[in-house]
Amino acid sequence: MARHHVYLCIGGNLGDRAANLAETRMFLEFNVGDIEGESPIVESPAWQMEDSPPFLNQVIRIATDLEPQELMQEIAELEAFYGRRRVTGSYVDREMDVDVLSYDQQVSEEPAWYVPHPRLHLRRFVLVPLAALDPEWRHPALNRTAAELLEVCDDPSPVSIYASA
């Protein structure tokens, strides 16, 4: 079986956010593949949502034998466990969200498999941890590193390293 290298952004703004991240990492390690790297956990305001609690997010790099459809099934099961309901056209509070940032260096615009993530380069809450984990990761469509994308990102949202109380 081929090993695929996947970058995921995990995060949520409801419940015990830090515990949810830890539990999600354990689920992914057990069901998806070997976690090869983890970014620091970051805290940021809810993206395009008013009056919502802040999010904790983290980027992880996984080596997996799963093909895209199998990976998406595992993610759907994880998000369902946390009660995630996707609402088209709007963002909602949630205990856990898992976004595939990249899968190997594939570029796909299929509705069910859009990689790299179409908005990763627009969001500081993704770019800060991605650049911390792997500043030399290269966006396969934009041909810029994570560090370069962060440097030119127009998102004014504050993102800070999370230190639990």
C-alpha positions as CSV (number, residue, x, y, z in Angstrom):
1,M,0.0,0.0,0.0
2,A,1.1,3.5,-0.8
3,R,1.8,5.9,2.1
4,H,0.1,9.3,1.6
5,H,1.1,12.4,3.5
6,V,-1.9,14.4,4.7
7,Y,-2.1,17.8,6.5
8,L,-5.3,18.3,8.5
9,C,-6.6,21.3,10.4
10,I,-8.5,20.2,13.5
11,G,-10.4,22.5,15.8
12,G,-13.6,23.6,17.5
13,N,-15.1,26.3,19.8
14,L,-17.5,24.3,22.0
15,G,-17.1,22.0,24.9
16,D,-13.7,21.3,26.4
17,R,-11.8,22.5,23.4
18,A,-8.3,21.2,24.4
19,A,-9.6,17.8,25.4
20,N,-11.5,17.5,22.1
21,L,-8.3,18.2,20.2
22,A,-6.4,15.5,22.2
23,E,-9.3,13.0,21.7
24,T,-9.3,13.8,18.0
25,R,-5.6,13.2,17.6
26,M,-6.0,9.8,19.3
27,F,-8.9,8.9,17.0
28,L,-6.9,9.9,13.9
29,E,-3.8,8.0,15.1
30,F,-6.0,4.9,15.6
31,N,-8.2,5.1,12.5
32,V,-6.3,7.1,9.9
33,G,-2.5,6.8,10.3
34,D,0.7,7.8,12.0
35,I,0.9,11.4,13.2
36,E,4.3,12.6,12.0
37,G,4.0,16.1,13.3
38,E,1.8,18.5,15.3
39,S,1.7,22.3,15.3
40,P,1.2,24.3,18.4
41,I,-2.4,24.8,19.3
42,V,-3.6,28.2,18.4
43,E,-6.6,30.3,19.6
44,S,-8.5,32.7,17.4
45,P,-11.8,34.4,17.0
46,A,-14.5,32.4,15.2
47,W,-14.1,32.9,11.5
48,Q,-16.9,35.1,10.0
49,M,-19.1,34.4,13.0
50,E,-20.3,37.0,15.5
51,D,-21.0,36.4,19.2
52,S,-19.3,33.0,19.1
53,P,-16.6,31.6,21.4
54,P,-13.1,31.5,20.1
55,F,-11.7,28.4,18.4
56,L,-8.7,26.3,19.2
57,N,-7.1,24.9,16.1
58,Q,-4.1,22.7,15.3
59,V,-2.5,21.4,12.1
60,I,-1.3,17.8,12.1
61,R,0.7,15.8,9.5
62,I,-0.3,12.2,9.1
63,A,1.1,9.3,7.0
64,T,-1.8,7.1,6.0
65,D,-2.6,4.2,3.7
66,L,-6.1,5.5,3.3
67,E,-7.3,6.6,-0.1
68,P,-9.2,9.9,-0.3
69,Q,-12.7,8.4,0.0
70,E,-11.7,6.3,3.0
71,L,-10.1,9.3,4.6
72,M,-13.2,11.4,4.2
73,Q,-15.4,8.6,5.6
74,E,-13.2,8.5,8.8
75,I,-13.4,12.3,9.1
76,A,-17.2,12.2,8.7
77,E,-17.5,9.5,11.4
78,L,-15.4,11.6,13.8
79,E,-17.3,14.8,13.1
80,A,-20.6,12.9,13.6
81,F,-19.4,11.7,17.0
82,Y,-19.0,15.3,17.9
83,G,-22.5,16.2,16.6
84,R,-21.2,18.1,13.6
85,R,-23.8,19.2,11.1
86,R,-22.7,20.9,8.0
87,V,-24.8,23.9,7.0
88,T,-24.3,25.1,3.4
89,G,-23.4,28.7,3.1
90,S,-22.7,29.5,6.7
91,Y,-20.4,28.8,9.6
92,V,-21.7,27.4,12.9
93,D,-20.3,26.7,16.3
94,R,-19.0,23.2,16.7
95,E,-17.1,20.9,19.0
96,M,-14.9,19.5,16.2
97,D,-14.2,20.3,12.6
98,V,-11.6,18.5,10.5
99,D,-10.4,20.0,7.2
100,V,-8.1,18.3,4.8
101,L,-5.6,20.9,3.9
102,S,-3.6,18.7,1.5
103,Y,-3.2,15.1,0.4
104,D,0.2,14.4,-1.0
105,Q,0.6,17.2,-3.6
106,Q,-2.7,16.5,-5.3
107,V,-4.8,19.2,-6.8
108,S,-8.5,18.4,-7.2
109,E,-11.6,20.6,-7.5
110,E,-14.2,17.8,-7.3
111,P,-16.9,18.8,-4.9
112,A,-16.3,15.8,-2.6
113,W,-12.5,16.0,-2.8
114,Y,-11.3,19.6,-3.1
115,V,-7.6,19.7,-2.3
116,P,-5.7,21.7,-1.3
117,H,-8.3,23.3,0.9
118,P,-9.7,26.2,-1.2
119,R,-9.4,28.8,1.6
120,L,-6.3,27.7,3.5
121,H,-4.2,30.6,2.1
122,L,-6.8,33.1,3.3
123,R,-7.0,32.1,7.0
124,R,-4.4,33.0,9.6
125,F,-5.8,30.4,12.0
126,V,-4.7,27.8,9.5
127,L,-1.5,29.4,8.2
128,V,0.0,30.2,11.6
129,P,0.0,26.6,12.8
130,L,0.8,25.2,9.3
131,A,3.9,27.5,9.0
132,A,4.9,26.6,12.6
133,L,4.7,22.9,11.8
134,D,6.2,23.0,8.3
135,P,7.2,26.4,7.0
136,E,8.6,24.8,3.8
137,W,5.3,23.0,2.9
138,R,4.5,24.1,-0.6
139,H,1.0,24.8,-1.8
140,P,0.7,22.7,-5.0
141,A,-1.5,25.2,-6.9
142,L,-0.1,28.5,-5.7
143,N,3.5,27.3,-5.6
144,R,4.2,29.2,-2.4
145,T,5.5,27.9,1.0
146,A,3.4,28.0,4.1
147,A,5.7,30.8,5.4
148,E,5.3,32.8,2.2
149,L,1.5,32.4,2.3
150,L,1.4,33.6,5.9
151,E,3.6,36.6,5.1
152,V,1.1,37.8,2.4
153,C,-2.1,36.8,4.1
154,D,-4.6,39.7,4.3
155,D,-6.6,38.1,7.2
156,P,-6.4,40.6,10.1
157,S,-7.7,38.0,12.7
158,P,-5.5,37.7,15.8
159,V,-4.0,34.2,16.3
160,S,-2.2,33.4,19.5
161,I,-0.4,30.3,20.8
162,Y,-2.8,28.6,23.3
163,A,-1.6,28.2,26.8
164,S,-4.2,26.3,29.0
165,A,-5.1,27.9,32.3
